[in-house]
């Protein structure tokens, strides 16, 4: 188990280094931020002085080494646009994105897993058809449209929930539902397909032949094995949700990191973009590491196979 964990931790190191190097290279190929920071009538001397001050005249490998050297100390430099430490801006916005992503994931899983199990157990029934039709509807519905519809119905017409902002459960409810509906549909379809496969295996038929109650067959024997693909997809989706909530954050004026990274890209705010990309990649890798550990809990044979 320890060897399995150490191997996974080592994988995360070079994945994060690779992501940071690629993002650093592409960000620096996007243009010169000095031209945005100075007025249009700035002289060439002023441009060169600022470029020298910010270190943009150094070779890319020198700039990257300097960035990594500071990053391991938690120093991601100062935002060129906001003129405050980049890490302070991220720490200010990141909790909002984590809160929204976690709420959307929980809502999706709590609703999708029972729907997928029921659809698999009653395969071909009217309940199965209605559930999968609803899942198809959820997959095809754009986030921004659903968010606007929720605002129109529950905020404008009924007046039950606030239209925007963050701080209360009422403000969190609509954006998390709008973000989690497509995940709910995806998880429901995945749970159904995996459960159908597991329910057809020999050990399930043996358990039924021995007279084991159907609730134990489904809930204990089948569900645990069916959870492995679901855990994989859920872990990956959580990492993607944090950086992909831009539309929902815009519709509901949610103060998350998604809007911040878009603004930083448009402003060519190199230190802030690099910091956000690295932090989000760390979160994504951490989520996948947690998924690997859950694999071992769900099926202990996985760690032994890795060691062999």
Secondary structure by P-SEA (a helix, b strand, c coil): caaaaaaaaaaaaaaaaaaaaaaaaaaaaccccccccccccccaaaaaaaaaaacccccaaaaaaaaaaaaaaccccccccccccaaaaaaacaaaaaaaaaaaaaaaaaacaaaaaaaaaacccaaaaaaaaaaaaaaaccaaaaaaaaaacccccccccccccccccccccaaaaaaaaaaaaaaaaaaaaaaaaaaacaaaaaaaaaccccccccccccccccaaaaaaaaaaaaaaaaacaaaaaaaaccccaaaaaaaaaaacaaaaaaaaaaaaaaaaaaaaaaaaaaaaaaccaaaaaaac
